[in-house]
Amino acid sequence: LSPDFIFRAQFVEVEKEGYINALKSFNLQDSFDIQPNFFGFSVDPMQTNRVWFFSRSVASHTGAFAGVEATGKVLTLPPQTFHLDFDEDGLIKEVGFYTVDRAQGNTGGLGGAFAYFYGVGKPLPFPEGKPYKASFKYRMIQKIGNIMQKIQKKKKD
């Protein structure tokens, strides 16, 4: 990894040391048999030091994780898109990923480490570590919009 490495995801931005420490502390490889199923590698035509690719990860819970003994449960993460940015020396200077379709899989639409915590029944204790739920304000705006559409449709009829 590049000395100025950074990891970026939808809700997370971590520098090199924090990223390495997080990987060690999560110990995902010791707790899950993970099949990342990477595919679709493509060089970005606008940023030629960036490679994009996808993952359709499946993981079996085979060891203790977050205080939960192995269950054998199979986690199917939603599709995720990743990017790797390389510096002039060919070292990775940025890794990023984003969930593509939160309706897929059985981890509540969560990807990355969040998916594993949720998948074993130990979701992280903040909204971003739980399945998406629209805010009250957003739900109300949606309802008002639907009512307005019905009123407009009745006026046309």
MIMARKE-945646 format. One line per field, with one value per residue (C-alpha): residue in one letter; residue number from 1; x, y, z. Coordinates in nm, 3 decimals, always signed. Example, Ala and Ser with C-alpha at 12.3 -4.5 7.8 and 13.67 -1.06 7.14 Angstrom:
2
rest <- c(a:s) $
nr <- c(1:2) $
x <- c(+1.230:+1.367) $
y <- c(-0.450:-0.106) $
z <- c(+0.780:+0.714) $
//
This chain:
157
rest <- c(l:s:p:d:f:i:f:r:a:q:f:v:e:v:e:k:e:g:y:i:n:a:l:k:s:f:n:l:q:d:s:f:d:i:q:p:n:f:f:g:f:s:v:d:p:m:q:t:n:r:v:w:f:f:s:r:s:v:a:s:h:t:g:a:f:a:g:v:e:a:t:g:k:v:l:t:l:p:p:q:t:f:h:l:d:f:d:e:d:g:l:i:k:e:v:g:f:y:t:v:d:r:a:q:g:n:t:g:g:l:g:g:a:f:a:y:f:y:g:v:g:k:p:l:p:f:p:e:g:k:p:y:k:a:s:f:k:y:r:m:i:q:k:i:g:n:i:m:q:k:i:q:k:k:k:k:d) $
nr <- c(1:2:3:4:5:6:7:8:9:10:11:12:13:14:15:16:17:18:19:20:21:22:23:24:25:26:27:28:29:30:31:32:33:34:35:36:37:38:39:40:41:42:43:44:45:46:47:48:49:50:51:52:53:54:55:56:57:58:59:60:61:62:63:64:65:66:67:68:69:70:71:72:73:74:75:76:77:78:79:80:81:82:83:84:85:86:87:88:89:90:91:92:93:94:95:96:97:98:99:100:101:102:103:104:105:106:107:108:109:110:111:112:113:114:115:116:117:118:119:120:121:122:123:124:125:126:127:128:129:130:131:132:133:134:135:136:137:138:139:140:141:142:143:144:145:146:147:148:149:150:151:152:153:154:155:156:157) $
x <- c(+0.000:+0.108:+0.227:-0.067:-0.320:-0.685:-0.993:-1.325:-1.675:-2.020:-1.995:-1.629:-1.296:-0.990:-0.618:-0.367:-0.295:-0.662:-0.751:-0.489:-0.588:-0.957:-0.885:-0.688:-0.951:-1.246:-1.068:-1.324:-1.109:-1.098:-1.475:-1.610:-1.540:-1.564:-1.611:-1.579:-1.676:-1.502:-1.583:-1.607:-1.261:-1.232:-0.984:-1.153:-1.125:-1.130:-0.889:-0.653:-0.488:-0.826:-0.962:-1.331:-1.476:-1.771:-1.823:-2.110:-1.975:-2.107:-1.973:-2.038:-2.013:-1.754:-1.597:-1.672:-1.740:-1.855:-1.926:-2.137:-2.018:-2.019:-2.370:-2.301:-2.532:-2.457:-2.444:-2.514:-2.398:-2.555:-2.357:-2.080:-1.861:-1.499:-1.222:-0.847:-0.633:-0.264:+0.018:+0.310:+0.501:+0.212:+0.117:-0.247:-0.323:-0.701:-0.955:-1.323:-1.647:-2.017:-2.327:-2.491:-2.830:-2.940:-3.244:-3.016:-2.875:-2.965:-2.763:-3.023:-2.864:-2.543:-2.203:-1.848:-1.784:-2.129:-2.285:-2.101:-2.203:-2.565:-2.556:-2.466:-2.730:-2.495:-2.560:-2.336:-2.493:-2.550:-2.798:-2.542:-2.470:-2.832:-3.055:-3.171:-3.485:-3.618:-3.644:-3.983:-3.949:-3.872:-4.163:-4.400:-4.277:-4.336:-4.690:-4.772:-4.636:-4.851:-5.162:-5.088:-5.052:-5.388:-5.552:-5.399:-5.513:-5.873:-5.873:-5.779:-6.049) $
y <- c(+0.000:+0.354:+0.567:+0.804:+0.519:+0.585:+0.363:+0.520:+0.382:+0.534:+0.617:+0.555:+0.721:+0.568:+0.625:+0.341:+0.258:+0.262:+0.046:-0.217:-0.219:-0.256:-0.552:-0.720:-0.655:-0.775:-1.102:-1.183:-1.455:-1.645:-1.627:-1.670:-1.877:-1.587:-1.623:-1.265:-1.354:-1.055:-0.975:-0.696:-0.539:-0.217:+0.071:+0.408:+0.604:+0.936:+0.839:+0.582:+0.496:+0.365:+0.014:-0.057:-0.401:-0.573:-0.837:-1.073:-1.205:-1.513:-1.606:-1.896:-1.818:-2.076:-1.925:-1.695:-1.335:-1.038:-1.271:-1.509:-1.866:-2.018:-2.075:-2.204:-1.930:-1.827:-1.451:-1.322:-0.963:-0.724:-0.653:-0.406:-0.199:-0.144:+0.080:+0.066:+0.373:+0.322:+0.571:+0.625:+0.336:+0.094:+0.090:+0.107:+0.455:+0.422:+0.146:+0.223:+0.034:+0.101:-0.116:-0.123:-0.284:-0.297:-0.510:-0.807:-1.052:-1.127:-0.864:-0.592:-0.418:-0.368:-0.434:-0.449:-0.521:-0.382:-0.682:-0.935:-0.773:-0.749:-1.102:-1.262:-1.059:-0.794:-0.482:-0.188:+0.067:+0.354:+0.409:+0.347:+0.002:-0.105:-0.162:+0.154:+0.312:+0.632:+0.922:+1.039:+1.361:+1.174:+0.930:+1.224:+1.400:+1.076:+1.044:+1.406:+1.355:+1.046:+1.230:+1.522:+1.283:+1.124:+1.467:+1.571:+1.245:+1.296:+1.649:+1.515:+1.246) $
z <- c(+0.000:-0.075:+0.220:+0.155:+0.123:+0.206:+0.221:+0.118:+0.133:+0.155:+0.526:+0.600:+0.524:+0.691:+0.646:+0.604:+0.969:+1.068:+0.768:+0.849:+1.217:+1.125:+0.897:+1.176:+1.441:+1.229:+1.154:+0.886:+0.727:+1.058:+1.108:+0.756:+0.448:+0.201:-0.173:-0.307:-0.666:-0.825:-1.188:-1.446:-1.412:-1.612:-1.634:-1.586:-1.915:-1.726:-1.447:-1.594:-1.260:-1.136:-1.188:-1.124:-1.055:-0.890:-0.622:-0.540:-0.209:-0.034:+0.309:+0.546:+0.918:+1.025:+1.338:+1.630:+1.527:+1.737:+2.027:+1.816:+1.775:+1.425:+1.296:+0.946:+0.818:+0.461:+0.409:+0.061:+0.036:-0.212:-0.529:-0.461:-0.687:-0.591:-0.714:-0.674:-0.744:-0.811:-0.762:-1.003:-0.839:-0.888:-0.520:-0.418:-0.290:-0.257:-0.215:-0.227:-0.248:-0.261:-0.245:-0.588:-0.519:-0.154:-0.248:-0.318:-0.063:+0.298:+0.487:+0.488:+0.192:+0.387:+0.235:+0.362:+0.730:+0.820:+0.640:+0.855:+1.183:+1.070:+0.926:+1.261:+1.444:+1.588:+1.380:+1.457:+1.695:+1.453:+1.166:+0.890:+1.038:+1.000:+0.696:+0.524:+0.665:+0.516:+0.758:+0.885:+0.684:+0.362:+0.414:+0.467:+0.152:-0.041:+0.098:+0.014:-0.337:-0.386:-0.264:-0.498:-0.793:-0.714:-0.692:-1.026:-1.187:-1.060:-1.199:-1.543:-1.532) $
//
